Amino acid sequence: MAHFHDHPADNADSCDGDTVFSDVRFTATLDGSGTSGLGGDAVFVTTLPEMAGGTVDVSLGFGTSDDPGAVVAVVETSYQHEESFLFVRYDTSIGYKDTYVLQRTQ
């Protein structure tokens, strides 16, 4: 899920501007620097191919200190939004970060 909208005023299940993505081909690189913050034995990072509205970065972490079989996906969405104040237009950056714990189903 990518979020290309302002922060909602109230909690909501979804908003106009939410974009579900699936079957997106991408190439990820191994993050040996640990900058992703996911920890784990192997972390892969990528920026998805350009999506209408903004940028989507994905980090996949395999294994944690608590569970070597765990897989965690972090999806970060950012986009520029134009606003105005007293007739002066300016861009502001809006971002979201969603974390998913992936589980195998039988």
Chimera marker file (.cmm) of the C-alpha trace (Angstrom):
<marker_set name="trace">
<marker id="1" x="0.000" y="0.000" z="0.000" r="1" g="1" b="0" radius="0.5"/>
<marker id="2" x="1.345" y="3.402" z="-0.957" r="1" g="1" b="0" radius="0.5"/>
<marker id="3" x="-0.153" y="6.589" z="0.448" r="1" g="1" b="0" radius="0.5"/>
<marker id="4" x="-0.310" y="9.580" z="-1.896" r="1" g="1" b="0" radius="0.5"/>
<marker id="5" x="-2.448" y="11.918" z="0.222" r="1" g="1" b="0" radius="0.5"/>
<marker id="6" x="-2.297" y="14.371" z="3.122" r="1" g="1" b="0" radius="0.5"/>
<marker id="7" x="-2.311" y="13.047" z="6.645" r="1" g="1" b="0" radius="0.5"/>
<marker id="8" x="-5.949" y="12.301" z="7.528" r="1" g="1" b="0" radius="0.5"/>
<marker id="9" x="-7.608" y="14.418" z="10.214" r="1" g="1" b="0" radius="0.5"/>
<marker id="10" x="-8.968" y="11.289" z="11.906" r="1" g="1" b="0" radius="0.5"/>
<marker id="11" x="-8.161" y="7.581" z="11.907" r="1" g="1" b="0" radius="0.5"/>
<marker id="12" x="-9.398" y="5.925" z="8.742" r="1" g="1" b="0" radius="0.5"/>
<marker id="13" x="-9.237" y="2.476" z="7.173" r="1" g="1" b="0" radius="0.5"/>
<marker id="14" x="-8.340" y="4.076" z="3.844" r="1" g="1" b="0" radius="0.5"/>
<marker id="15" x="-8.181" y="7.469" z="2.123" r="1" g="1" b="0" radius="0.5"/>
<marker id="16" x="-8.446" y="8.799" z="-1.396" r="1" g="1" b="0" radius="0.5"/>
<marker id="17" x="-4.910" y="8.521" z="-2.684" r="1" g="1" b="0" radius="0.5"/>
<marker id="18" x="-4.164" y="5.100" z="-1.185" r="1" g="1" b="0" radius="0.5"/>
<marker id="19" x="-2.687" y="2.938" z="-3.927" r="1" g="1" b="0" radius="0.5"/>
<marker id="20" x="-2.459" y="-0.832" z="-3.676" r="1" g="1" b="0" radius="0.5"/>
<marker id="21" x="0.451" y="-2.264" z="-5.610" r="1" g="1" b="0" radius="0.5"/>
<marker id="22" x="1.073" y="-5.893" z="-6.441" r="1" g="1" b="0" radius="0.5"/>
<marker id="23" x="3.168" y="-7.948" z="-8.832" r="1" g="1" b="0" radius="0.5"/>
<marker id="24" x="5.722" y="-5.139" z="-9.108" r="1" g="1" b="0" radius="0.5"/>
<marker id="25" x="9.064" y="-6.344" z="-10.457" r="1" g="1" b="0" radius="0.5"/>
<marker id="26" x="12.088" y="-4.790" z="-8.825" r="1" g="1" b="0" radius="0.5"/>
<marker id="27" x="15.759" y="-5.382" z="-8.143" r="1" g="1" b="0" radius="0.5"/>
<marker id="28" x="16.890" y="-5.054" z="-4.530" r="1" g="1" b="0" radius="0.5"/>
<marker id="29" x="20.382" y="-4.706" z="-3.140" r="1" g="1" b="0" radius="0.5"/>
<marker id="30" x="21.818" y="-6.214" z="0.027" r="1" g="1" b="0" radius="0.5"/>
<marker id="31" x="22.125" y="-3.549" z="2.739" r="1" g="1" b="0" radius="0.5"/>
<marker id="32" x="25.330" y="-4.419" z="4.539" r="1" g="1" b="0" radius="0.5"/>
<marker id="33" x="25.533" y="-1.006" z="6.219" r="1" g="1" b="0" radius="0.5"/>
<marker id="34" x="22.650" y="-1.608" z="8.620" r="1" g="1" b="0" radius="0.5"/>
<marker id="35" x="21.138" y="1.806" z="7.816" r="1" g="1" b="0" radius="0.5"/>
<marker id="36" x="17.700" y="0.311" z="7.213" r="1" g="1" b="0" radius="0.5"/>
<marker id="37" x="17.237" y="-0.233" z="10.950" r="1" g="1" b="0" radius="0.5"/>
<marker id="38" x="15.656" y="-3.651" z="10.424" r="1" g="1" b="0" radius="0.5"/>
<marker id="39" x="18.550" y="-5.681" z="11.800" r="1" g="1" b="0" radius="0.5"/>
<marker id="40" x="18.430" y="-9.341" z="10.912" r="1" g="1" b="0" radius="0.5"/>
<marker id="41" x="20.745" y="-11.567" z="8.953" r="1" g="1" b="0" radius="0.5"/>
<marker id="42" x="19.906" y="-10.157" z="5.515" r="1" g="1" b="0" radius="0.5"/>
<marker id="43" x="18.219" y="-6.885" z="4.584" r="1" g="1" b="0" radius="0.5"/>
<marker id="44" x="17.405" y="-5.981" z="0.985" r="1" g="1" b="0" radius="0.5"/>
<marker id="45" x="16.402" y="-2.449" z="-0.068" r="1" g="1" b="0" radius="0.5"/>
<marker id="46" x="14.922" y="-1.027" z="-3.239" r="1" g="1" b="0" radius="0.5"/>
<marker id="47" x="13.010" y="1.902" z="-4.667" r="1" g="1" b="0" radius="0.5"/>
<marker id="48" x="10.080" y="0.698" z="-6.722" r="1" g="1" b="0" radius="0.5"/>
<marker id="49" x="9.751" y="1.798" z="-10.335" r="1" g="1" b="0" radius="0.5"/>
<marker id="50" x="8.276" y="5.285" z="-10.536" r="1" g="1" b="0" radius="0.5"/>
<marker id="51" x="4.682" y="5.368" z="-9.388" r="1" g="1" b="0" radius="0.5"/>
<marker id="52" x="2.272" y="8.155" z="-10.180" r="1" g="1" b="0" radius="0.5"/>
<marker id="53" x="2.271" y="10.533" z="-7.278" r="1" g="1" b="0" radius="0.5"/>
<marker id="54" x="5.526" y="9.836" z="-5.477" r="1" g="1" b="0" radius="0.5"/>
<marker id="55" x="8.283" y="7.482" z="-4.382" r="1" g="1" b="0" radius="0.5"/>
<marker id="56" x="7.964" y="4.078" z="-2.721" r="1" g="1" b="0" radius="0.5"/>
<marker id="57" x="10.961" y="2.515" z="-0.938" r="1" g="1" b="0" radius="0.5"/>
<marker id="58" x="10.808" y="-1.084" z="0.281" r="1" g="1" b="0" radius="0.5"/>
<marker id="59" x="13.081" y="-2.837" z="2.787" r="1" g="1" b="0" radius="0.5"/>
<marker id="60" x="12.848" y="-6.594" z="3.368" r="1" g="1" b="0" radius="0.5"/>
<marker id="61" x="14.503" y="-7.999" z="6.488" r="1" g="1" b="0" radius="0.5"/>
<marker id="62" x="15.108" y="-11.721" z="6.865" r="1" g="1" b="0" radius="0.5"/>
<marker id="63" x="15.683" y="-13.014" z="10.388" r="1" g="1" b="0" radius="0.5"/>
<marker id="64" x="15.690" y="-11.160" z="13.689" r="1" g="1" b="0" radius="0.5"/>
<marker id="65" x="17.479" y="-11.827" z="16.979" r="1" g="1" b="0" radius="0.5"/>
<marker id="66" x="14.165" y="-13.122" z="18.381" r="1" g="1" b="0" radius="0.5"/>
<marker id="67" x="13.114" y="-15.169" z="15.354" r="1" g="1" b="0" radius="0.5"/>
<marker id="68" x="15.609" y="-16.243" z="12.689" r="1" g="1" b="0" radius="0.5"/>
<marker id="69" x="12.687" y="-17.241" z="10.420" r="1" g="1" b="0" radius="0.5"/>
<marker id="70" x="10.932" y="-13.858" z="10.587" r="1" g="1" b="0" radius="0.5"/>
<marker id="71" x="10.462" y="-11.687" z="7.514" r="1" g="1" b="0" radius="0.5"/>
<marker id="72" x="9.637" y="-7.993" z="7.924" r="1" g="1" b="0" radius="0.5"/>
<marker id="73" x="8.716" y="-5.603" z="5.112" r="1" g="1" b="0" radius="0.5"/>
<marker id="74" x="8.875" y="-1.826" z="5.560" r="1" g="1" b="0" radius="0.5"/>
<marker id="75" x="7.183" y="0.327" z="2.913" r="1" g="1" b="0" radius="0.5"/>
<marker id="76" x="7.963" y="4.053" z="2.922" r="1" g="1" b="0" radius="0.5"/>
<marker id="77" x="5.930" y="6.404" z="0.739" r="1" g="1" b="0" radius="0.5"/>
<marker id="78" x="6.900" y="10.025" z="0.088" r="1" g="1" b="0" radius="0.5"/>
<marker id="79" x="5.522" y="12.628" z="-2.245" r="1" g="1" b="0" radius="0.5"/>
<marker id="80" x="5.460" y="16.362" z="-2.809" r="1" g="1" b="0" radius="0.5"/>
<marker id="81" x="2.218" y="18.220" z="-2.149" r="1" g="1" b="0" radius="0.5"/>
<marker id="82" x="1.579" y="21.806" z="-3.174" r="1" g="1" b="0" radius="0.5"/>
<marker id="83" x="0.122" y="24.127" z="-0.535" r="1" g="1" b="0" radius="0.5"/>
<marker id="84" x="-0.322" y="27.872" z="-0.260" r="1" g="1" b="0" radius="0.5"/>
<marker id="85" x="-0.184" y="30.502" z="2.452" r="1" g="1" b="0" radius="0.5"/>
<marker id="86" x="-1.325" y="34.054" z="1.758" r="1" g="1" b="0" radius="0.5"/>
<marker id="87" x="-1.185" y="33.436" z="-2.002" r="1" g="1" b="0" radius="0.5"/>
<marker id="88" x="2.348" y="32.027" z="-1.803" r="1" g="1" b="0" radius="0.5"/>
<marker id="89" x="2.577" y="28.500" z="-3.172" r="1" g="1" b="0" radius="0.5"/>
<marker id="90" x="5.138" y="26.053" z="-1.817" r="1" g="1" b="0" radius="0.5"/>
<marker id="91" x="5.815" y="22.328" z="-1.882" r="1" g="1" b="0" radius="0.5"/>
<marker id="92" x="5.766" y="20.246" z="1.250" r="1" g="1" b="0" radius="0.5"/>
<marker id="93" x="6.941" y="16.669" z="1.561" r="1" g="1" b="0" radius="0.5"/>
<marker id="94" x="4.551" y="14.125" z="3.055" r="1" g="1" b="0" radius="0.5"/>
<marker id="95" x="5.633" y="10.657" z="4.082" r="1" g="1" b="0" radius="0.5"/>
<marker id="96" x="4.297" y="7.427" z="5.531" r="1" g="1" b="0" radius="0.5"/>
<marker id="97" x="6.041" y="4.346" z="6.888" r="1" g="1" b="0" radius="0.5"/>
<marker id="98" x="4.194" y="1.021" z="7.141" r="1" g="1" b="0" radius="0.5"/>
<marker id="99" x="5.675" y="-2.138" z="8.674" r="1" g="1" b="0" radius="0.5"/>
<marker id="100" x="4.415" y="-5.620" z="7.813" r="1" g="1" b="0" radius="0.5"/>
<marker id="101" x="5.380" y="-8.914" z="9.428" r="1" g="1" b="0" radius="0.5"/>
<marker id="102" x="5.116" y="-11.594" z="6.773" r="1" g="1" b="0" radius="0.5"/>
<marker id="103" x="3.978" y="-15.072" z="7.749" r="1" g="1" b="0" radius="0.5"/>
<marker id="104" x="3.802" y="-18.302" z="5.814" r="1" g="1" b="0" radius="0.5"/>
<marker id="105" x="0.334" y="-19.815" z="5.634" r="1" g="1" b="0" radius="0.5"/>
<marker id="106" x="-0.195" y="-23.535" z="5.429" r="1" g="1" b="0" radius="0.5"/>
<link id1="1" id2="2" r="1" g="1" b="0" radius="0.2"/>
<link id1="2" id2="3" r="1" g="1" b="0" radius="0.2"/>
<link id1="3" id2="4" r="1" g="1" b="0" radius="0.2"/>
<link id1="4" id2="5" r="1" g="1" b="0" radius="0.2"/>
<link id1="5" id2="6" r="1" g="1" b="0" radius="0.2"/>
<link id1="6" id2="7" r="1" g="1" b="0" radius="0.2"/>
<link id1="7" id2="8" r="1" g="1" b="0" radius="0.2"/>
<link id1="8" id2="9" r="1" g="1" b="0" radius="0.2"/>
<link id1="9" id2="10" r="1" g="1" b="0" radius="0.2"/>
<link id1="10" id2="11" r="1" g="1" b="0" radius="0.2"/>
<link id1="11" id2="12" r="1" g="1" b="0" radius="0.2"/>
<link id1="12" id2="13" r="1" g="1" b="0" radius="0.2"/>
<link id1="13" id2="14" r="1" g="1" b="0" radius="0.2"/>
<link id1="14" id2="15" r="1" g="1" b="0" radius="0.2"/>
<link id1="15" id2="16" r="1" g="1" b="0" radius="0.2"/>
<link id1="16" id2="17" r="1" g="1" b="0" radius="0.2"/>
<link id1="17" id2="18" r="1" g="1" b="0" radius="0.2"/>
<link id1="18" id2="19" r="1" g="1" b="0" radius="0.2"/>
<link id1="19" id2="20" r="1" g="1" b="0" radius="0.2"/>
<link id1="20" id2="21" r="1" g="1" b="0" radius="0.2"/>
<link id1="21" id2="22" r="1" g="1" b="0" radius="0.2"/>
<link id1="22" id2="23" r="1" g="1" b="0" radius="0.2"/>
<link id1="23" id2="24" r="1" g="1" b="0" radius="0.2"/>
<link id1="24" id2="25" r="1" g="1" b="0" radius="0.2"/>
<link id1="25" id2="26" r="1" g="1" b="0" radius="0.2"/>
<link id1="26" id2="27" r="1" g="1" b="0" radius="0.2"/>
<link id1="27" id2="28" r="1" g="1" b="0" radius="0.2"/>
<link id1="28" id2="29" r="1" g="1" b="0" radius="0.2"/>
<link id1="29" id2="30" r="1" g="1" b="0" radius="0.2"/>
<link id1="30" id2="31" r="1" g="1" b="0" radius="0.2"/>
<link id1="31" id2="32" r="1" g="1" b="0" radius="0.2"/>
<link id1="32" id2="33" r="1" g="1" b="0" radius="0.2"/>
<link id1="33" id2="34" r="1" g="1" b="0" radius="0.2"/>
<link id1="34" id2="35" r="1" g="1" b="0" radius="0.2"/>
<link id1="35" id2="36" r="1" g="1" b="0" radius="0.2"/>
<link id1="36" id2="37" r="1" g="1" b="0" radius="0.2"/>
<link id1="37" id2="38" r="1" g="1" b="0" radius="0.2"/>
<link id1="38" id2="39" r="1" g="1" b="0" radius="0.2"/>
<link id1="39" id2="40" r="1" g="1" b="0" radius="0.2"/>
<link id1="40" id2="41" r="1" g="1" b="0" radius="0.2"/>
<link id1="41" id2="42" r="1" g="1" b="0" radius="0.2"/>
<link id1="42" id2="43" r="1" g="1" b="0" radius="0.2"/>
<link id1="43" id2="44" r="1" g="1" b="0" radius="0.2"/>
<link id1="44" id2="45" r="1" g="1" b="0" radius="0.2"/>
<link id1="45" id2="46" r="1" g="1" b="0" radius="0.2"/>
<link id1="46" id2="47" r="1" g="1" b="0" radius="0.2"/>
<link id1="47" id2="48" r="1" g="1" b="0" radius="0.2"/>
<link id1="48" id2="49" r="1" g="1" b="0" radius="0.2"/>
<link id1="49" id2="50" r="1" g="1" b="0" radius="0.2"/>
<link id1="50" id2="51" r="1" g="1" b="0" radius="0.2"/>
<link id1="51" id2="52" r="1" g="1" b="0" radius="0.2"/>
<link id1="52" id2="53" r="1" g="1" b="0" radius="0.2"/>
<link id1="53" id2="54" r="1" g="1" b="0" radius="0.2"/>
<link id1="54" id2="55" r="1" g="1" b="0" radius="0.2"/>
<link id1="55" id2="56" r="1" g="1" b="0" radius="0.2"/>
<link id1="56" id2="57" r="1" g="1" b="0" radius="0.2"/>
<link id1="57" id2="58" r="1" g="1" b="0" radius="0.2"/>
<link id1="58" id2="59" r="1" g="1" b="0" radius="0.2"/>
<link id1="59" id2="60" r="1" g="1" b="0" radius="0.2"/>
<link id1="60" id2="61" r="1" g="1" b="0" radius="0.2"/>
<link id1="61" id2="62" r="1" g="1" b="0" radius="0.2"/>
<link id1="62" id2="63" r="1" g="1" b="0" radius="0.2"/>
<link id1="63" id2="64" r="1" g="1" b="0" radius="0.2"/>
<link id1="64" id2="65" r="1" g="1" b="0" radius="0.2"/>
<link id1="65" id2="66" r="1" g="1" b="0" radius="0.2"/>
<link id1="66" id2="67" r="1" g="1" b="0" radius="0.2"/>
<link id1="67" id2="68" r="1" g="1" b="0" radius="0.2"/>
<link id1="68" id2="69" r="1" g="1" b="0" radius="0.2"/>
<link id1="69" id2="70" r="1" g="1" b="0" radius="0.2"/>
<link id1="70" id2="71" r="1" g="1" b="0" radius="0.2"/>
<link id1="71" id2="72" r="1" g="1" b="0" radius="0.2"/>
<link id1="72" id2="73" r="1" g="1" b="0" radius="0.2"/>
<link id1="73" id2="74" r="1" g="1" b="0" radius="0.2"/>
<link id1="74" id2="75" r="1" g="1" b="0" radius="0.2"/>
<link id1="75" id2="76" r="1" g="1" b="0" radius="0.2"/>
<link id1="76" id2="77" r="1" g="1" b="0" radius="0.2"/>
<link id1="77" id2="78" r="1" g="1" b="0" radius="0.2"/>
<link id1="78" id2="79" r="1" g="1" b="0" radius="0.2"/>
<link id1="79" id2="80" r="1" g="1" b="0" radius="0.2"/>
<link id1="80" id2="81" r="1" g="1" b="0" radius="0.2"/>
<link id1="81" id2="82" r="1" g="1" b="0" radius="0.2"/>
<link id1="82" id2="83" r="1" g="1" b="0" radius="0.2"/>
<link id1="83" id2="84" r="1" g="1" b="0" radius="0.2"/>
<link id1="84" id2="85" r="1" g="1" b="0" radius="0.2"/>
<link id1="85" id2="86" r="1" g="1" b="0" radius="0.2"/>
<link id1="86" id2="87" r="1" g="1" b="0" radius="0.2"/>
<link id1="87" id2="88" r="1" g="1" b="0" radius="0.2"/>
<link id1="88" id2="89" r="1" g="1" b="0" radius="0.2"/>
<link id1="89" id2="90" r="1" g="1" b="0" radius="0.2"/>
<link id1="90" id2="91" r="1" g="1" b="0" radius="0.2"/>
<link id1="91" id2="92" r="1" g="1" b="0" radius="0.2"/>
<link id1="92" id2="93" r="1" g="1" b="0" radius="0.2"/>
<link id1="93" id2="94" r="1" g="1" b="0" radius="0.2"/>
<link id1="94" id2="95" r="1" g="1" b="0" radius="0.2"/>
<link id1="95" id2="96" r="1" g="1" b="0" radius="0.2"/>
<link id1="96" id2="97" r="1" g="1" b="0" radius="0.2"/>
<link id1="97" id2="98" r="1" g="1" b="0" radius="0.2"/>
<link id1="98" id2="99" r="1" g="1" b="0" radius="0.2"/>
<link id1="99" id2="100" r="1" g="1" b="0" radius="0.2"/>
<link id1="100" id2="101" r="1" g="1" b="0" radius="0.2"/>
<link id1="101" id2="102" r="1" g="1" b="0" radius="0.2"/>
<link id1="102" id2="103" r="1" g="1" b="0" radius="0.2"/>
<link id1="103" id2="104" r="1" g="1" b="0" radius="0.2"/>
<link id1="104" id2="105" r="1" g="1" b="0" radius="0.2"/>
<link id1="105" id2="106" r="1" g="1" b="0" radius="0.2"/>
</marker_set>
